[in-house]
């Protein structure tokens, strides 16, 4: 576990301790008024109870938001680090002798989501079109619908090195800092997106 995540663990311990402290404090306050002083609970006491309860609720909501519900902003360079990995694809051959790098599964016509299959080092990989896209090497590199920025200089080098047949994987990882530690996500991967770069559209095998 990343050491910064202990900040979040400590924060949750404090919030839980605060919850028990508020419950204990409200209980003792009411018992003192009703049993020892034999008086009725006043609006002042109710208001004080409400303030303490609201403080606990705010603390719990804040920690839940930081830990579970905050969205990934890959453009936030303070909290997110982006890395890129390039892997050459292995060509496959159809029965008619036509080579291809990516096999697109479009068997579910009612769904806009497709499945892409590709091969690296003789191992088969499958990815959804929600997490990947295909880039035609005959056209300028352009990926829409993602918030990732792409290193064009490295992509041009990869085009030459791998003959425009490779996978570029962009990985967003939470940096090790106080904010991410508070959300218990320091050092963890936030999101990933892959671009399957092929020399031309003819190198895509569409399975209908």
Secondary structure, 3 states (H helix, E strand, C coil): CCCCHHHHHHHHHHHHHHHHHHHHHHHHHHHHHHHHCCCCCCHHHHHHHHHHHHHHHHHHHHHHHHHHHCCCCCCCCCCEEEEEEEEECCCEECCCCCEECEEEECCCCCCCCCEEEEEECCEEEEEECCCEEEEECCCCCCCCCCCCCCCHHHHHHHHHHCCCCEEEEEEEEECCCHHHHHCCCCCCEEEEEEEEEECCHHHEEEEC
